[in-house]
């Protein structure tokens, strides 16, 4: 199965929405049904923008920690 190439400008917010489990963008059922495509998009973002997804996850975790304003 060949997956379409998604422009990086579209792939990045899609990958971040998938990481954040933003149900208004992707329902869990959709992600399961298109698991290979979702993984390909996330892998592309990681390859072209290394560290972005991890930095965002750390930033969100820090904001959720009590006393981190």
N, C-alpha and C positions, 0 to 999 in steps of 0.2 A: 504494500500500500504506500503510495507516494503522498506525502503531506504537502500542502501548499506553503509557499514561503510568505510569511507575514511581515510587513514592514516593521522595523524596530519601533517606530513611533506608535504603532498599534499593539505590538507584542508586549511592550513594557507595562502599560497600564493593565493589560489583560493578565499578565503574570502576577502583578501586585494584587489585583482583585482576587485571583485564585488563591494566593497566599493568605489573604485576609478573610477568605471565605465570605466574600461580599455576595450575599444571596440575591441582591437586586441586579447583579451582573450575570452570575452563573449559579444555577441551582446545582446542588450536589448530584442530582440525577444526570444533569448535562455533563458534568465533569467526569462522572463514571462512564458515561456513554462515549465520551471523546477523550479518554485517558491518554492515548498515544499523542494526540494533537496537543493536549494541555501540557504534557511532559516536553514535547518538542519546543513549544513556545517558551516555557520556563528555562529549558536548556539553552536556547538561543539568547535569551536575556542574560543568563549567567555567563555565557561565552563572550558576549559583546560588551556587557557592562558588569564586569566582575565585582562582586561585593555589594552591589546595589540592594539586592533582595535581603541579604543578611544584615546590612546596615539599617534598612528600614525596620526589619523585625526587632533588632536591638533597640532602636529608637522608640518603637511602640512599647516594648517591654519596659523600658526605662520610664516612660510617661505613666505607665500603669502602677509603678512601684510607689508606695506611700512615701511622701516627703520629697518627691522629685518634681519640683515645679520650675 
